[in-house]
Amino acid sequence: MATNGSTDGNNVANSEEASGRRQLTKWQAFLKWYPAFGKSTLILLIPILLLPLPLIGHSRIANTAYAVIIIASFWVLELVPLAVTSLLPIFLFPVLGILPSKDVVPNYFNNTIGLFVGGLTVAVAIEHTNFHKRIALYALVVLGAKPHFLLMGLMIVTAFLSMWISNSATAAMMIPIASAVISQLSKSVEDSDGPEVKLQGDDEDQVELDHVIKQKELLRRNSNNLTVEIAAPGEEEIHTESSMTFEREDRPKLNKQKFERVVKGIILSVPYAANIGGTATLTGTPPNLVLSGLASDLYPKAPQIDFARWFIYGFPTMLVVLFISWVWLVFFFTVDDHSWRGIVRFLTCNRVYRVEGPDKSWDADGAKRVIQAEYRKLGKMSYSEWVVCILSIILVLLWLTRNPGFIPGWASLFPKGYVTDATSAILIAFILHMIPDIPPWRYNLFDPPKNVGRVLDFRVTQRQLAWNVILLLGGSFALAKACESSGLSNWIGERLYVFSSLSPFLVQLLICIIICFITEIMSNTATATIFIPLLGQLAQSMEVNPYYFMLPATVAASFAFMLPAATPPNAIAFSSGYVRSIDMVKAGFAMNLIGILILVFVTNTLGMASFDLGHFPTWAYRNATMTTPSP
């Protein structure tokens, strides 16, 4: 009987194991099936399942909601490329009777997209001439290669470049530079737990086995010596210190575990700074342009968000977030003691922290040599680099002086509304394609050069310009126009009236938290496109300045630090092989919180002054009352 019982038990166990194997096999089969056929199935199912909405609703609002949900679902699930989904309004809106085609297509190249194309063309010229790499390497040479300064240099350079060129291009250039420095520093890493020491001294000073040896590091930053205090057994204190000196062989080696932690901080500083830096300028990242375009469409009488106005708000925010993020990365990746005592030591620059930190055994000279060697490879600045540098400075000055606000700008020379930031951007982009790449003083009229190119060739522009982002921006503007003209925005605003009893400050904080974590799994441009119109309606229902919610939400859409797939810079850093997903989650979660808190603080201080966010403006009130739903 016992034998039969055990046999039955074995059979049950075997059957459970077989069932588990079958379930695992089915799951694996699903994972293989979904990429090939699952997305195609969802592309067909989503419109079919949502069909009752337009069939029962029988209104433009219902039809618009049907189209918006389809487009948003495709964006979130990425069933097709985001740029391809962005073309759906050209087909869906005329067919569903939402907007005629002649009102949809112009949204794909409006004033905001003209600004984006011009700014991005200048960025392509900077990349094509390698001028951005020269800036990066020169700044790293100046700032030095000690871990704290290396992190600072990488973050400052990356953030500055991300203000003008794409975040992806910046990260793709800076990660190899950081990897080269890490490769040089790895030569000073030891495999054992501590550095080997060599005893020097007279025979009478030798330590007996029954003595207790207390070792204490000299609190001298540049010392390579080790003092050993000798105490006889039973003695509580050493009043007459008998000391011997141990000298490390060559430079003290950095512990391997600590080195790997510091390397993670170096690598992660690049994508984090790229994400932060893009928020400083209007053209730095697509969500900023989404806000500018949507605000001009939704609130035509509102103060327009141009380059100068955004710079006043975005640049200080970027500086504060960048500095606090640098402090956090230095503390998290270079300090061993993460207790409250360690935090106090770190913040007060305690001498114990300075000795415990990696600076003492960090081969800064070797790292600096690598950076200097890379910089020397670039040689002298070429003629094309000088042209790009000068034209970029001219473009920034044109943006900042067009309509500074406190004095009349150069735009006052033209009729009101005739020139915008896009005017300057397209002008400089045209000049870049016009100037020859050979200096005029090298021309020989009697023996002209056979092949004369341009500082920026259009084939390069065509290949490197982010056409997918241009289409994505156009789709977002078409979506916003449809929601406004059909009355869907007002309908949503009425439903959001339930939040009017909450404090605007609390709502703003919740908005930043929600968007900051949603953008971890969604495109930041798609996130801004979906939420900004809704937040405008929410602000109107609460009788709050719409910019009070829309500004921080736009910046929060760029604060994606936790997941490798959240942004292209994160993915580039993850692909380097130096960091794991869990490393990004641990450091990135705190980065998200840092960004949210600083963003809310700056919006309620500097934002209040620069955008007059303290009261409900008449332009938002009129927009709320004059627009009525269409039947």
Disulfide bonds with the S-S distance in Angstrom:
none
